[in-house]
Amino acid sequence: MILPNLILVLSMCGVFALLVVIQVIVKAKKPVQRAAGGVIMGLCALAAVNLTGFFTGVSLPLSPLTIGISGAAGIPGVTMLLLLNLIIK
C-alpha cells in the first residue's frame, strides 16, 4: 500500500521540478515561486469551476487526471478541460 503512494508523491515532485526547470529556462526571477503560483492558480481555478457549477451548470469531475492537468497546466489547463467537457458531451 505504501508503494502506490510513494509513486504518486514522486510523480508530483517530478512534475513540480519540471515546472521549476521551465521557469529557469525562461529566466524567471523567482522560478520556484512562479511554478508554485501556477500550480495554486490552476487548482483554485478548478475549485472555482466546481463551486460555481451549481449556478452555471458546468462542472468538472474530480479525478487524478483533472487535478494533475489543473496543477501542471494551470488556468489554461482548466480552460482546456472545460472545452473538452463541452465538446464531448
Beta strands, then each sheet from edge to edge (+ up, - down):
end
